[in-house]
Amino acid sequence: MAENTANKHEDGSYFCKERIKYSEEEEARLERQHFWRIIDAFRYYRVHVQEQVKRAERQFRSLPQHHQNMLPGVLSNLTCISQCADHNQDVLQAIIQNSLHMFENIEYGNREDPRKTRTPSTFDMDKLKSTIKQFVRDWSEAGQAERDTCYQPIIQEIQRLFPSDKYDVSKVSVLVPGAGLGRLAWEIARLGYMCQGNEWSFFMLFSSNFVLNRCEKVNSLTLYPWIHQFSNNKKSSDQTRPIRFPDVDPQSLPLSSDFSMVAGDFLEVYSDSDTWDCVATCFFIDTAHNVLEYVETIWKILKPGGVWINLGPLLYHFENLANELSVELSYEDIRSAMVKYGFHIEVERESVPTTYTENDRSMLRYVYDCVFFVARKPTGVYMNVQQDNQQQSLPPAAKSPRRDDTASPT
Ligand SMILES: C[S@@+](CC[C@H](N)C(=O)[O-])C[C@H]1O[C@@H](n2cnc3c(N)ncnc32)[C@H](O)[C@@H]1O
């Protein structure tokens, strides 16, 4: 039975104060249900896009004949979009193949009742389309400029703070919560640091598992990430242009490298004190219901002397979502809370323009004016740490993830 800790407000509004706690059995059942829901979204992709294409075709055919005659390329472009969707579907099928066994410590078995398959929600389909765009950001040549602005400042700070001529970098532990498709964490591991990515979305986990463990040949695979964008195209062919991935061989990490991905909610998985030398967050802190929970956890899990490096905006993922707690703090407020926790802010840039899964040929483009900081947990707090706590082991792999219910830029 669920132990529901949600509160009802006097004004009738309703929000979850704490996460609902379920019995282990119920938790496992919900987990399976969620897993299959995301698999269904992957499988439904082609039908979903075909519906969009059919609608566009119907609209076009409803135009007066003399208008249609002036636009000889429209129907053939729709046919092309349809073919690109078929191709994307093949890649998505490959991604979910074997996903039944992708976690070391959990099996999802068979769907409870195959007749219960429901049409995936628009929300899940949007998440899937965003995941396809995430391949551009993380694993294509087209994403290089974006990675240079988002990931490089973080990587450069790690190298400055833990240079390989002063540290045995294989012993410097770096955690990347909200790792997405894993490129930032992978790059850090490539430099020899011990790096762990953490992610809770099945969309991301299936996809990162595919790239990291099952892709080898550089630029051997193709996706059409922009076919879902019907507005703001300068040329029809912009909509159907391909991207190739992976731009590097993900298997090319040095044999000695220590790289892992852990599935689950950052707040639930990471609770051991004084464990990490560095926590690197990129476009992550605004995924919190209450960002101070993230600040508190990062403070706790960093070793004394450890650093938190952050780059990102504050586009709060739960803002305006019904029944969800969301506290939308300004950077000023977060900063002041960080200082109260005891963080020393060593580097701070309040205006770092970046993009996120940008379509560089679109007539609508967003720029995030991000904050970047390096905040240190001072060594002084070592006094509270007991001897045997100093040799902490890494956090165990989480049971599994179950969070794809939030709005996010991904
Ligand atoms: C905006 S994306 C950024 C992904 C990646 N860091 C990047 O810069 O491309 C935020 C990511 O955090 C993940 N996420 C959100 N809340 C999380 C949580 N509590 N624990 C782990 N991952 C989470 C989301 O699934 C999503 O992949």
The ligand as a MOL file (V3000), in Angstrom:
LIG
                    3D

  0  0  0     0  0            999 V3000
M  V30 BEGIN CTAB
M  V30 COUNTS 27 29 0 0 0
M  V30 BEGIN ATOM
M  V30 1 C 18.6220 19.3770 -19.1970 0
M  V30 2 S 19.2370 17.7730 -19.1370 0 CHG=1
M  V30 3 C 20.9980 17.9790 -19.1970 0
M  V30 4 C 21.7210 16.7520 -19.6520 0
M  V30 5 C 23.2430 16.9410 -19.7520 0
M  V30 6 N 23.8190 17.2830 -18.4900 0
M  V30 7 C 23.5680 17.9760 -20.7830 0
M  V30 8 O 24.0700 19.0500 -20.4240 0
M  V30 9 O 23.2970 17.7290 -21.9640 0 CHG=-1
M  V30 10 C 18.9440 17.3310 -17.4590 0
M  V30 11 C 19.1220 15.8620 -17.2440 0
M  V30 12 O 19.0020 15.5760 -15.8510 0
M  V30 13 C 18.2480 14.3820 -15.6980 0
M  V30 14 N 17.6740 14.4280 -14.3420 0
M  V30 15 C 16.6900 15.2420 -13.9130 0
M  V30 16 N 16.4600 15.0380 -12.6100 0
M  V30 17 C 17.3200 14.0730 -12.2120 0
M  V30 18 C 17.5730 13.4260 -10.9710 0
M  V30 19 N 16.8910 13.7580 -9.8720 0
M  V30 20 N 18.5300 12.4890 -10.9060 0
M  V30 21 C 19.2490 12.1600 -12.0080 0
M  V30 22 N 19.0520 12.7400 -13.2240 0
M  V30 23 C 18.1000 13.6740 -13.3260 0
M  V30 24 C 17.2280 14.4610 -16.8240 0
M  V30 25 O 16.6920 13.1960 -17.1120 0
M  V30 26 C 18.0640 15.0290 -17.9550 0
M  V30 27 O 18.6890 14.0340 -18.6950 0
M  V30 END ATOM
M  V30 BEGIN BOND
M  V30 1 1 1 2
M  V30 2 1 2 3
M  V30 3 1 2 10
M  V30 4 1 3 4
M  V30 5 1 4 5
M  V30 6 1 5 6
M  V30 7 1 5 7
M  V30 8 2 7 8
M  V30 9 1 7 9
M  V30 10 1 10 11
M  V30 11 1 11 12
M  V30 12 1 11 26
M  V30 13 1 12 13
M  V30 14 1 13 14
M  V30 15 1 13 24
M  V30 16 1 14 15
M  V30 17 1 14 23
M  V30 18 2 15 16
M  V30 19 1 16 17
M  V30 20 1 17 18
M  V30 21 2 17 23
M  V30 22 1 18 19
M  V30 23 2 18 20
M  V30 24 1 20 21
M  V30 25 2 21 22
M  V30 26 1 22 23
M  V30 27 1 24 25
M  V30 28 1 24 26
M  V30 29 1 26 27
M  V30 END BOND
M  V30 END CTAB
M  END
